Amino acid sequence: MARLSVELHRFFFEEEPPPKVTLTQVLILAGERIFGFLFVLLSLPSALPLPAPGYSIPFGILIFLLAVQLIAGAKRPWLPQRLANHSIELKQIQGILKAGIPWLKRIEAISRPRLTYICTSLAGKVTIGAAIALMAISMMIPIPGTNTLPAIGVFVTGFGLLEDDGAISLGGLVICLIAAILSTSILIALFIGGSSLLDLLKSRL
């Protein structure tokens, strides 16, 4: 099966997709690697260093639902019809992919099947699913700073799952851990005042 960057470029730029595209239409590209594919695709808009208004919350909900199903051992994901059939303007998707495909190609250049048990074993899937579920919750919080890094964690972890590359998934889990610390810091700062947990720690030292 062709690399994801190739499949996405072919579908959205070389062929003639309709003016509006639904997630259901894109799923034909996924094949058997559907969970990793969806994690990468749904986290991409929020993971890019570009404004992506309106994506983090609905895509965070979908990512959370997928993560729970991955933990439960589902072979094929279930998606709410309303969200799966929600149409997005083709030009919007093309704009995101123009920025995202170069990053995707960079990861693809170093990816290969290794430490596959991390991506294929029950324990590995539960760990990955739990981390992604937490990141999805963070993506749904409408507070600056709680969206981008969690989305990057989902993107990298999901890409490792997509390619059966446990090393990349481990890297993604590390990003998820850092994102969790950052999001917790921001929430604590909002609750008790201050700009971040780091500022609180500095004041105590």
GIUR-V216148 format. One record per backbone hydrogen bond with DSSP energy under -1.0 kcal/mol. CO is the residue of the C=O (numbers start at 1). NH is the residue of the N-H. E is the energy in kcal/mol with one decimal. If there is no record, write none. Layout:
co:CO nh:NH e:E
co:CO nh:NH e:E
//
This chain:
co:3 nh:7 e:-2.3
co:4 nh:8 e:-2.8
co:5 nh:9 e:-2.2
co:6 nh:10 e:-2.5
co:7 nh:11 e:-2.5
co:8 nh:12 e:-2.5
co:9 nh:13 e:-2.0
co:9 nh:14 e:-1.3
co:10 nh:15 e:-2.2
co:19 nh:90 e:-3.4
co:21 nh:88 e:-2.3
co:22 nh:26 e:-1.2
co:23 nh:27 e:-1.3
co:26 nh:29 e:-2.2
co:27 nh:30 e:-1.4
co:30 nh:33 e:-1.5
co:33 nh:37 e:-2.3
co:34 nh:38 e:-2.5
co:35 nh:39 e:-2.4
co:36 nh:40 e:-2.3
co:37 nh:41 e:-2.7
co:38 nh:42 e:-2.9
co:39 nh:43 e:-1.5
co:40 nh:44 e:-1.4
co:43 nh:47 e:-1.8
co:44 nh:48 e:-1.5
co:48 nh:50 e:-1.9
co:52 nh:55 e:-1.6
co:55 nh:59 e:-2.3
co:56 nh:60 e:-1.9
co:57 nh:61 e:-2.1
co:58 nh:62 e:-1.9
co:59 nh:63 e:-2.7
co:60 nh:64 e:-2.4
co:61 nh:65 e:-2.3
co:62 nh:66 e:-2.4
co:63 nh:67 e:-2.6
co:64 nh:68 e:-2.3
co:65 nh:69 e:-1.7
co:66 nh:70 e:-2.2
co:67 nh:71 e:-2.3
co:68 nh:72 e:-1.9
co:69 nh:74 e:-2.5
co:70 nh:73 e:-1.1
co:80 nh:84 e:-3.1
co:81 nh:85 e:-2.3
co:84 nh:24 e:-1.9
co:88 nh:21 e:-2.7
co:89 nh:93 e:-1.8
co:90 nh:94 e:-2.7
co:91 nh:95 e:-2.0
co:92 nh:96 e:-1.9
co:93 nh:97 e:-2.7
co:94 nh:98 e:-2.3
co:95 nh:99 e:-1.1
co:96 nh:100 e:-2.2
co:97 nh:101 e:-3.1
co:100 nh:104 e:-2.2
co:101 nh:105 e:-2.6
co:102 nh:106 e:-1.4
co:103 nh:107 e:-1.6
co:104 nh:108 e:-2.5
co:105 nh:109 e:-1.8
co:107 nh:110 e:-1.2
co:114 nh:166 e:-3.3
co:115 nh:118 e:-1.9
co:116 nh:119 e:-1.1
co:116 nh:120 e:-1.8
co:117 nh:121 e:-2.3
co:121 nh:125 e:-2.4
co:122 nh:126 e:-2.5
co:123 nh:127 e:-2.3
co:124 nh:128 e:-2.7
co:125 nh:129 e:-2.9
co:126 nh:130 e:-2.5
co:127 nh:131 e:-2.3
co:128 nh:132 e:-2.6
co:129 nh:133 e:-2.4
co:130 nh:134 e:-2.0
co:131 nh:135 e:-2.0
co:132 nh:136 e:-2.4
co:133 nh:137 e:-1.9
co:134 nh:138 e:-1.9
co:135 nh:139 e:-2.3
co:136 nh:140 e:-1.2
co:138 nh:141 e:-1.3
co:141 nh:143 e:-2.3
co:143 nh:146 e:-1.8
co:147 nh:151 e:-2.1
co:148 nh:152 e:-2.3
co:149 nh:153 e:-2.3
co:150 nh:154 e:-2.3
co:151 nh:155 e:-2.7
co:152 nh:156 e:-2.7
co:153 nh:157 e:-2.4
co:154 nh:158 e:-2.9
co:155 nh:159 e:-2.0
co:156 nh:160 e:-2.0
co:157 nh:161 e:-1.9
co:158 nh:162 e:-2.4
co:159 nh:163 e:-2.1
co:160 nh:165 e:-2.7
co:164 nh:114 e:-1.2
co:165 nh:169 e:-2.0
co:166 nh:170 e:-2.4
co:167 nh:171 e:-2.0
co:168 nh:172 e:-2.3
co:169 nh:173 e:-2.2
co:170 nh:174 e:-1.9
co:171 nh:175 e:-1.9
co:172 nh:176 e:-2.4
co:173 nh:177 e:-2.1
co:174 nh:178 e:-2.3
co:175 nh:179 e:-2.8
co:176 nh:180 e:-2.4
co:177 nh:181 e:-2.1
co:178 nh:182 e:-2.4
co:179 nh:183 e:-2.9
co:180 nh:184 e:-2.4
co:181 nh:185 e:-2.3
co:182 nh:186 e:-2.3
co:183 nh:187 e:-2.4
co:184 nh:188 e:-2.6
co:185 nh:189 e:-2.4
co:186 nh:190 e:-2.1
co:187 nh:191 e:-1.8
co:188 nh:192 e:-2.9
co:189 nh:193 e:-1.8
co:196 nh:200 e:-1.5
co:197 nh:201 e:-2.4
co:198 nh:202 e:-2.4
co:199 nh:203 e:-2.0
co:200 nh:204 e:-1.1
co:201 nh:205 e:-1.1
//
